[in-house]
Amino acid sequence: MFFLRNNKRDISKEKRWKIRRSCLDLLFECAKDSHPYEFGGLLRVDDEFKDTITELVVLPGTVSGESHAIFKLHMKPVDFSIIGTVHSHPGPSSNPSKADLELFRKHGKIHVIVAAPYNYKSWKGYDYKGNETEILVV
Ligand code: ZN
């Protein structure tokens, strides 16, 4: 007996995340404004295209700070179009810290880290497990 199915991952079935260029530009701007502090916010998807991040939501009193305390997630509105988080790293590394991984695991499906100098080369997307995830800029 043999199996014809191969073990290659069927990426066509995996969710492909996208982000509007204007939204990504806004993330860079907010990160720059907050520098040398961290900036944090929530990401919202389009009502129609639920795989496309179109909006940044900033919770009151959480615009920037020195640590991940910027996420006052008990203030998170009940809104199912909010699908993840974004925060900045004032340093050059866009890799998630231990605290970031904890945050990712608990809050949302897709997460963005924007590292200094906050441009198209210094940001990365992650899934809730902290695996690097490609987000297409549209
Ligand atoms: Zn972080």
Backbone and ligand atoms as CSV (ligand in chain L), in Angstrom:
chain,resi,resn,atom,element,x,y,z
A,1,MET,N,N,0.842,-1.192,0.000
A,1,MET,CA,C,0.000,0.000,0.000
A,1,MET,C,C,0.887,1.255,0.000
A,2,PHE,N,N,0.515,2.211,-0.778
A,2,PHE,CA,C,1.282,3.464,-0.713
A,2,PHE,C,C,0.358,4.664,-0.836
A,3,PHE,N,N,0.859,5.746,-0.362
A,3,PHE,CA,C,0.047,6.954,-0.318
A,3,PHE,C,C,0.510,7.964,-1.363
A,4,LEU,N,N,-0.419,8.501,-2.091
A,4,LEU,CA,C,-0.065,9.489,-3.115
A,4,LEU,C,C,0.074,10.894,-2.540
A,5,ARG,N,N,-0.548,11.082,-1.400
A,5,ARG,CA,C,-0.515,12.415,-0.802
A,5,ARG,C,C,0.919,12.738,-0.364
A,6,ASN,N,N,1.434,13.868,-0.754
A,6,ASN,CA,C,2.773,14.217,-0.262
A,6,ASN,C,C,2.659,15.077,0.985
A,7,ASN,N,N,3.764,15.302,1.585
A,7,ASN,CA,C,3.745,15.997,2.868
A,7,ASN,C,C,3.983,17.503,2.752
A,8,LYS,N,N,3.994,17.980,1.546
A,8,LYS,CA,C,4.187,19.429,1.376
A,8,LYS,C,C,2.998,20.162,1.978
A,9,ARG,N,N,3.293,21.278,2.609
A,9,ARG,CA,C,2.211,22.063,3.193
A,9,ARG,C,C,1.399,22.713,2.080
A,10,ASP,N,N,0.111,22.638,2.219
A,10,ASP,CA,C,-0.752,23.276,1.225
A,10,ASP,C,C,-0.972,24.727,1.634
A,11,ILE,N,N,-0.102,25.602,1.130
A,11,ILE,CA,C,-0.170,26.990,1.590
A,11,ILE,C,C,-1.396,27.718,1.045
A,12,SER,N,N,-2.002,27.169,-0.005
A,12,SER,CA,C,-3.178,27.840,-0.550
A,12,SER,C,C,-4.331,27.837,0.452
A,13,LYS,N,N,-4.284,26.858,1.361
A,13,LYS,CA,C,-5.373,26.768,2.334
A,13,LYS,C,C,-5.091,27.566,3.600
A,14,GLU,N,N,-3.848,28.000,3.741
A,14,GLU,CA,C,-3.516,28.777,4.936
A,14,GLU,C,C,-3.995,30.205,4.756
A,15,LYS,N,N,-4.357,30.789,5.865
A,15,LYS,CA,C,-4.833,32.163,5.806
A,15,LYS,C,C,-3.675,33.077,5.423
A,16,ARG,N,N,-3.937,33.920,4.455
A,16,ARG,CA,C,-2.915,34.837,3.992
A,16,ARG,C,C,-3.275,36.235,4.459
A,17,TRP,N,N,-2.495,36.778,5.379
A,17,TRP,CA,C,-2.795,38.088,5.917
A,17,TRP,C,C,-2.283,39.188,5.015
A,18,LYS,N,N,-3.041,40.263,5.005
A,18,LYS,CA,C,-2.653,41.430,4.216
A,18,LYS,C,C,-2.775,42.670,5.085
A,19,ILE,N,N,-2.054,43.706,4.713
A,19,ILE,CA,C,-2.187,44.983,5.402
A,19,ILE,C,C,-2.186,46.104,4.370
A,20,ARG,N,N,-3.075,47.062,4.567
A,20,ARG,CA,C,-3.117,48.209,3.675
A,20,ARG,C,C,-1.847,49.032,3.861
A,21,ARG,N,N,-1.286,49.484,2.774
A,21,ARG,CA,C,-0.068,50.280,2.826
A,21,ARG,C,C,-0.259,51.530,3.695
A,22,SER,N,N,-1.424,52.161,3.583
A,22,SER,CA,C,-1.690,53.379,4.359
A,22,SER,C,C,-1.693,53.085,5.859
A,23,CYS,N,N,-2.181,51.912,6.223
A,23,CYS,CA,C,-2.204,51.515,7.629
A,23,CYS,C,C,-0.786,51.245,8.125
A,24,LEU,N,N,0.003,50.550,7.315
A,24,LEU,CA,C,1.389,50.262,7.687
A,24,LEU,C,C,2.179,51.567,7.829
A,25,ASP,N,N,1.953,52.503,6.904
A,25,ASP,CA,C,2.618,53.816,6.985
A,25,ASP,C,C,2.273,54.516,8.301
A,26,LEU,N,N,1.020,54.385,8.705
A,26,LEU,CA,C,0.574,54.995,9.960
A,26,LEU,C,C,1.297,54.354,11.158
A,27,LEU,N,N,1.486,53.043,11.098
A,27,LEU,CA,C,2.212,52.355,12.170
A,27,LEU,C,C,3.638,52.894,12.277
A,28,PHE,N,N,4.278,53.095,11.119
A,28,PHE,CA,C,5.642,53.653,11.121
A,28,PHE,C,C,5.641,55.051,11.738
A,29,GLU,N,N,4.651,55.858,11.351
A,29,GLU,CA,C,4.572,57.240,11.854
A,29,GLU,C,C,4.379,57.261,13.373
A,30,CYS,N,N,3.475,56.429,13.869
A,30,CYS,CA,C,3.209,56.377,15.305
A,30,CYS,C,C,4.443,55.899,16.063
A,31,ALA,N,N,5.133,54.918,15.493
A,31,ALA,CA,C,6.345,54.393,16.138
A,31,ALA,C,C,7.418,55.478,16.194
A,32,LYS,N,N,7.542,56.239,15.110
A,32,LYS,CA,C,8.526,57.333,15.068
A,32,LYS,C,C,8.186,58.403,16.094
A,33,ASP,N,N,6.898,58.747,16.177
A,33,ASP,CA,C,6.440,59.767,17.125
A,33,ASP,C,C,6.748,59.369,18.567
A,34,SER,N,N,6.645,58.066,18.863
A,34,SER,CA,C,6.815,57.595,20.235
A,34,SER,C,C,8.277,57.387,20.607
A,35,HIS,N,N,9.136,57.269,19.628
A,35,HIS,CA,C,10.556,57.014,19.864
A,35,HIS,C,C,11.137,58.047,20.819
A,36,PRO,N,N,11.952,57.706,21.825
A,36,PRO,CA,C,12.557,56.384,22.085
A,36,PRO,C,C,11.679,55.464,22.935
A,37,TYR,N,N,10.426,55.814,23.118
A,37,TYR,CA,C,9.533,54.929,23.852
A,37,TYR,C,C,8.834,53.983,22.894
A,38,GLU,N,N,8.213,52.979,23.497
A,38,GLU,CA,C,7.456,52.038,22.672
A,38,GLU,C,C,6.075,52.582,22.375
A,39,PHE,N,N,5.582,52.154,21.254
A,39,PHE,CA,C,4.233,52.497,20.865
A,39,PHE,C,C,3.451,51.189,20.762
A,40,GLY,N,N,2.180,51.223,21.133
A,40,GLY,CA,C,1.386,50.004,21.025
A,40,GLY,C,C,-0.045,50.295,20.613
A,41,GLY,N,N,-0.643,49.373,19.894
A,41,GLY,CA,C,-2.032,49.533,19.488
A,41,GLY,C,C,-2.614,48.210,19.041
A,42,LEU,N,N,-3.858,48.276,18.622
A,42,LEU,CA,C,-4.549,47.078,18.147
A,42,LEU,C,C,-4.790,47.192,16.656
A,43,LEU,N,N,-4.901,46.042,16.012
A,43,LEU,CA,C,-5.114,46.023,14.565
A,43,LEU,C,C,-6.526,45.552,14.258
A,44,ARG,N,N,-7.134,46.251,13.313
A,44,ARG,CA,C,-8.498,45.908,12.945
A,44,ARG,C,C,-8.553,45.542,11.460
A,45,VAL,N,N,-9.372,44.556,11.160
A,45,VAL,CA,C,-9.537,44.159,9.753
A,45,VAL,C,C,-10.757,44.831,9.133
A,46,ASP,N,N,-10.743,44.851,7.845
A,46,ASP,CA,C,-11.841,45.376,7.059
A,46,ASP,C,C,-13.073,44.486,7.249
A,47,ASP,N,N,-14.249,45.079,7.318
A,47,ASP,CA,C,-15.472,44.292,7.484
A,47,ASP,C,C,-15.691,43.327,6.331
A,48,GLU,N,N,-15.296,43.791,5.160
A,48,GLU,CA,C,-15.567,43.012,3.966
A,48,GLU,C,C,-14.477,41.966,3.711
A,49,PHE,N,N,-13.208,42.427,3.812
A,49,PHE,CA,C,-12.090,41.518,3.578
A,49,PHE,C,C,-11.441,41.210,4.921
A,50,LYS,N,N,-11.862,40.145,5.529
A,50,LYS,CA,C,-11.471,39.883,6.918
A,50,LYS,C,C,-10.017,39.449,7.092
A,51,ASP,N,N,-9.319,39.341,5.961
A,51,ASP,CA,C,-7.904,39.003,6.069
A,51,ASP,C,C,-7.016,40.229,5.831
A,52,THR,N,N,-7.641,41.403,5.702
A,52,THR,CA,C,-6.872,42.603,5.386
A,52,THR,C,C,-6.917,43.602,6.535
A,53,ILE,N,N,-5.745,43.895,7.094
A,53,ILE,CA,C,-5.649,44.859,8.185
A,53,ILE,C,C,-5.735,46.266,7.594
A,54,THR,N,N,-6.731,47.005,8.060
A,54,THR,CA,C,-6.933,48.331,7.479
A,54,THR,C,C,-6.843,49.453,8.506
A,55,GLU,N,N,-6.933,49.107,9.779
A,55,GLU,CA,C,-7.077,50.165,10.766
A,55,GLU,C,C,-6.263,49.914,12.029
A,56,LEU,N,N,-5.754,51.010,12.582
A,56,LEU,CA,C,-5.048,50.973,13.858
A,56,LEU,C,C,-5.990,51.511,14.921
A,57,VAL,N,N,-6.113,50.790,16.023
A,57,VAL,CA,C,-6.942,51.244,17.133
A,57,VAL,C,C,-6.020,51.506,18.321
A,58,VAL,N,N,-6.067,52.719,18.836
A,58,VAL,CA,C,-5.236,53.054,19.981
A,58,VAL,C,C,-6.147,53.216,21.188
A,59,LEU,N,N,-5.859,52.459,22.252
A,59,LEU,CA,C,-6.691,52.530,23.450
A,59,LEU,C,C,-6.304,53.755,24.277
A,60,PRO,N,N,-7.259,54.342,24.974
A,60,PRO,CA,C,-6.952,55.529,25.768
A,60,PRO,C,C,-5.826,55.267,26.770
A,61,GLY,N,N,-4.886,56.178,26.829
A,61,GLY,CA,C,-3.789,56.059,27.780
A,61,GLY,C,C,-2.746,55.024,27.429
A,62,THR,N,N,-2.746,54.574,26.190
A,62,THR,CA,C,-1.820,53.502,25.821
A,62,THR,C,C,-0.938,53.860,24.632
A,63,VAL,N,N,-0.871,55.137,24.322
A,63,VAL,CA,C,-0.162,55.504,23.096
A,63,VAL,C,C,1.312,55.092,23.135
A,64,SER,N,N,2.008,55.423,24.208
A,64,SER,CA,C,3.395,54.998,24.270
A,64,SER,C,C,3.847,54.862,25.709
A,65,GLY,N,N,4.909,54.113,25.901
A,65,GLY,CA,C,5.428,53.893,27.241
A,65,GLY,C,C,6.737,53.156,27.157
A,66,GLU,N,N,7.309,52.853,28.312
A,66,GLU,CA,C,8.620,52.223,28.304
A,66,GLU,C,C,8.562,50.710,28.215
A,67,SER,N,N,7.386,50.131,28.361
A,67,SER,CA,C,7.316,48.668,28.321
A,67,SER,C,C,5.973,48.226,27.783
A,68,HIS,N,N,5.736,46.930,27.879
A,68,HIS,CA,C,4.493,46.388,27.351
A,68,HIS,C,C,3.282,46.707,28.217
A,69,ALA,N,N,3.510,47.437,29.296
A,69,ALA,CA,C,2.387,47.932,30.087
A,69,ALA,C,C,1.513,48.853,29.237
A,70,ILE,N,N,2.039,49.246,28.064
A,70,ILE,CA,C,1.248,50.084,27.159
A,70,ILE,C,C,-0.035,49.401,26.717
A,71,PHE,N,N,-0.066,48.068,26.827
A,71,PHE,CA,C,-1.292,47.385,26.441
A,71,PHE,C,C,-2.215,47.228,27.646
A,72,LYS,N,N,-3.159,48.128,27.741
A,72,LYS,CA,C,-4.145,47.998,28.820
A,72,LYS,C,C,-5.331,47.226,28.244
A,73,LEU,N,N,-5.115,45.936,28.116
A,73,LEU,CA,C,-6.074,45.160,27.334
A,73,LEU,C,C,-7.399,44.906,28.033
A,74,HIS,N,N,-7.462,45.233,29.309
A,74,HIS,CA,C,-8.775,45.152,29.950
A,74,HIS,C,C,-9.691,46.244,29.388
A,75,MET,N,N,-9.072,47.213,28.707
A,75,MET,CA,C,-9.876,48.273,28.092
A,75,MET,C,C,-10.241,47.949,26.647
A,76,LYS,N,N,-9.835,46.781,26.223
A,76,LYS,CA,C,-10.098,46.371,24.845
A,76,LYS,C,C,-11.608,46.280,24.600
A,77,PRO,N,N,-12.094,46.967,23.589
A,77,PRO,CA,C,-13.526,46.884,23.317
A,77,PRO,C,C,-13.915,45.501,22.788
A,78,VAL,N,N,-15.156,45.127,22.977
A,78,VAL,CA,C,-15.634,43.869,22.400
A,78,VAL,C,C,-15.885,44.134,20.919
A,79,ASP,N,N,-14.964,43.719,20.129
A,79,ASP,CA,C,-15.016,44.063,18.714
A,79,ASP,C,C,-14.299,42.949,17.962
A,80,PHE,N,N,-15.052,42.153,17.249
A,80,PHE,CA,C,-14.460,40.983,16.612
A,80,PHE,C,C,-13.658,41.316,15.362
A,81,SER,N,N,-13.690,42.587,14.973
A,81,SER,CA,C,-12.844,42.956,13.845
A,81,SER,C,C,-11.424,43.295,14.307
A,82,ILE,N,N,-11.228,43.346,15.632
A,82,ILE,CA,C,-9.873,43.538,16.145
A,82,ILE,C,C,-9.210,42.174,16.210
A,83,ILE,N,N,-8.155,41.996,15.405
A,83,ILE,CA,C,-7.596,40.653,15.270
A,83,ILE,C,C,-6.156,40.524,15.766
A,84,GLY,N,N,-5.579,41.603,16.255
A,84,GLY,CA,C,-4.222,41.456,16.746
A,84,GLY,C,C,-3.645,42.741,17.299
A,85,THR,N,N,-2.339,42.728,17.479
A,85,THR,CA,C,-1.671,43.864,18.108
A,85,THR,C,C,-0.514,44.364,17.243
A,86,VAL,N,N,-0.116,45.582,17.542
A,86,VAL,CA,C,1.115,46.124,16.954
A,86,VAL,C,C,1.864,46.828,18.072
A,87,HIS,N,N,3.169,46.718,18.076
A,87,HIS,CA,C,3.960,47.572,18.955
A,87,HIS,C,C,5.323,47.805,18.337
A,88,SER,N,N,5.986,48.821,18.851
A,88,SER,CA,C,7.289,49.155,18.289
A,88,SER,C,C,8.396,48.713,19.225
A,89,HIS,N,N,9.558,48.484,18.641
A,89,HIS,CA,C,10.788,48.248,19.388
A,89,HIS,C,C,11.735,49.385,19.052
A,90,PRO,N,N,12.081,50.194,20.056
A,90,PRO,CA,C,12.985,51.320,19.776
A,90,PRO,C,C,14.382,50.876,19.334
A,91,GLY,N,N,14.702,49.596,19.482
A,91,GLY,CA,C,15.977,49.058,18.998
A,91,GLY,C,C,15.806,48.432,17.622
A,92,PRO,N,N,16.906,47.870,17.079
A,92,PRO,CA,C,16.859,47.343,15.706
A,92,PRO,C,C,16.219,45.958,15.565
A,93,SER,N,N,15.935,45.262,16.672
A,93,SER,CA,C,15.413,43.899,16.553
A,93,SER,C,C,13.885,43.870,16.528
A,94,SER,N,N,13.359,43.200,15.513
A,94,SER,CA,C,11.904,43.036,15.455
A,94,SER,C,C,11.496,41.650,15.942
A,95,ASN,N,N,12.411,40.962,16.641
A,95,ASN,CA,C,12.064,39.655,17.197
A,95,ASN,C,C,11.253,39.821,18.483
A,96,PRO,N,N,10.272,38.940,18.674
A,96,PRO,CA,C,9.443,39.073,19.872
A,96,PRO,C,C,10.191,38.668,21.151
A,97,SER,N,N,9.955,39.406,22.220
A,97,SER,CA,C,10.521,39.060,23.530
A,97,SER,C,C,9.624,38.010,24.178
A,98,LYS,N,N,10.033,37.532,25.332
A,98,LYS,CA,C,9.222,36.557,26.065
A,98,LYS,C,C,7.848,37.153,26.404
A,99,ALA,N,N,7.859,38.407,26.823
A,99,ALA,CA,C,6.603,39.083,27.153
A,99,ALA,C,C,5.735,39.247,25.903
A,100,ASP,N,N,6.383,39.495,24.764
A,100,ASP,CA,C,5.643,39.615,23.502
A,100,ASP,C,C,4.931,38.307,23.174
A,101,LEU,N,N,5.636,37.196,23.345
A,101,LEU,CA,C,5.057,35.887,23.022
A,101,LEU,C,C,3.830,35.603,23.882
A,102,GLU,N,N,3.929,36.022,25.131
A,102,GLU,CA,C,2.808,35.870,26.058
A,102,GLU,C,C,1.612,36.690,25.582
A,103,LEU,N,N,1.903,37.920,25.170
A,103,LEU,CA,C,0.875,38.820,24.646
A,103,LEU,C,C,0.225,38.225,23.383
A,104,PHE,N,N,1.058,37.728,22.477
A,104,PHE,CA,C,0.567,37.167,21.212
A,104,PHE,C,C,-0.374,35.986,21.474
A,105,ARG,N,N,0.037,35.162,22.422
A,105,ARG,CA,C,-0.704,33.938,22.701
A,105,ARG,C,C,-2.106,34.251,23.219
A,106,LYS,N,N,-2.195,35.353,23.966
A,106,LYS,CA,C,-3.465,35.666,24.616
A,106,LYS,C,C,-4.378,36.575,23.810
A,107,HIS,N,N,-3.790,37.421,22.989
A,107,HIS,CA,C,-4.600,38.475,22.380
A,107,HIS,C,C,-4.473,38.524,20.863
A,108,GLY,N,N,-5.271,37.731,20.185
A,108,GLY,CA,C,-5.369,37.895,18.748
A,108,GLY,C,C,-4.596,36.879,17.926
A,109,LYS,N,N,-4.768,37.000,16.612
A,109,LYS,CA,C,-4.240,36.005,15.682
A,109,LYS,C,C,-2.997,36.474,14.946
A,110,ILE,N,N,-2.895,37.788,14.779
A,110,ILE,CA,C,-1.785,38.304,13.980
A,110,ILE,C,C,-1.195,39.534,14.682
A,111,HIS,N,N,0.127,39.591,14.690
A,111,HIS,CA,C,0.803,40.624,15.479
A,111,HIS,C,C,1.935,41.239,14.671
A,112,VAL,N,N,2.097,42.531,14.839
A,112,VAL,CA,C,3.143,43.232,14.098
A,112,VAL,C,C,4.120,43.861,15.086
A,113,ILE,N,N,5.405,43.698,14.802
A,113,ILE,CA,C,6.442,44.425,15.549
A,113,ILE,C,C,7.179,45.310,14.553
A,114,VAL,N,N,7.227,46.582,14.882
A,114,VAL,CA,C,7.932,47.550,14.043
A,114,VAL,C,C,9.180,47.982,14.803
A,115,ALA,N,N,10.344,47.651,14.275
A,115,ALA,CA,C,11.596,48.020,14.947
A,115,ALA,C,C,12.149,49.308,14.343
A,116,ALA,N,N,13.012,49.970,15.109
A,116,ALA,CA,C,13.685,51.155,14.579
A,116,ALA,C,C,14.530,50.717,13.379
A,117,PRO,N,N,14.664,51.516,12.320
A,117,PRO,CA,C,14.185,52.891,12.137
A,117,PRO,C,C,12.768,53.003,11.576
A,118,TYR,N,N,11.945,52.005,11.788
A,118,TYR,CA,C,10.511,52.054,11.463
A,118,TYR,C,C,10.232,52.272,9.965
A,119,ASN,N,N,10.661,51.317,9.188
A,119,ASN,CA,C,10.365,51.411,7.752
A,119,ASN,C,C,10.032,50.015,7.192
A,120,TYR,N,N,9.876,49.933,5.880
A,120,TYR,CA,C,9.456,48.692,5.235
A,120,TYR,C,C,10.421,47.532,5.459
A,121,LYS,N,N,11.659,47.860,5.849
A,121,LYS,CA,C,12.639,46.793,6.067
A,121,LYS,C,C,12.716,46.378,7.528
A,122,SER,N,N,12.039,47.102,8.406
A,122,SER,CA,C,12.260,46.851,9.836
A,122,SER,C,C,10.989,46.426,10.572
A,123,TRP,N,N,10.069,45.793,9.852
A,123,TRP,CA,C,8.871,45.308,10.535
A,123,TRP,C,C,8.668,43.829,10.211
A,124,LYS,N,N,7.963,43.131,11.103
A,124,LYS,CA,C,7.665,41.719,10.868
A,124,LYS,C,C,6.302,41.364,11.438
A,125,GLY,N,N,5.686,40.346,10.850
A,125,GLY,CA,C,4.417,39.848,11.345
A,125,GLY,C,C,4.619,38.494,12.023
A,126,TYR,N,N,3.790,38.219,13.017
A,126,TYR,CA,C,3.863,36.947,13.744
A,126,TYR,C,C,2.458,36.403,13.986
A,127,ASP,N,N,2.357,35.071,14.032
A,127,ASP,CA,C,1.078,34.492,14.416
A,127,ASP,C,C,1.010,34.400,15.942
A,128,TYR,N,N,-0.063,33.826,16.459
A,128,TYR,CA,C,-0.244,33.811,17.913
A,128,TYR,C,C,0.782,32.942,18.629
A,129,LYS,N,N,1.441,32.058,17.869
A,129,LYS,CA,C,2.476,31.212,18.471
A,129,LYS,C,C,3.851,31.864,18.419
A,130,GLY,N,N,3.911,33.025,17.763
A,130,GLY,CA,C,5.202,33.702,17.650
A,130,GLY,C,C,5.997,33.290,16.425
A,131,ASN,N,N,5.358,32.514,15.524
A,131,ASN,CA,C,6.034,32.166,14.268
A,131,ASN,C,C,5.964,33.344,13.308
A,132,GLU,N,N,7.074,33.626,12.668
A,132,GLU,CA,C,7.096,34.726,11.718
A,132,GLU,C,C,6.102,34.425,10.593
A,133,THR,N,N,5.289,35.404,10.263
A,133,THR,CA,C,4.215,35.237,9.306
A,133,THR,C,C,4.273,36.361,8.285
A,134,GLU,N,N,4.243,35.983,7.034
A,134,GLU,CA,C,4.291,37.006,6.009
A,134,GLU,C,C,2.955,37.756,5.933
A,135,ILE,N,N,3.033,39.064,5.930
A,135,ILE,CA,C,1.835,39.881,5.739
A,135,ILE,C,C,2.056,40.682,4.463
A,136,LEU,N,N,1.169,40.473,3.537
A,136,LEU,CA,C,1.297,41.117,2.236
A,136,LEU,C,C,0.841,42.573,2.310
A,137,VAL,N,N,1.661,43.476,1.789
A,137,VAL,CA,C,1.271,44.884,1.769
A,137,VAL,C,C,0.450,45.137,0.503
A,138,VAL,N,N,-0.769,45.637,0.691
A,138,VAL,CA,C,-1.668,45.811,-0.467
A,138,VAL,C,C,-2.116,47.258,-0.609
L,1,ZN,ZN,ZN,8.174,43.729,22.021
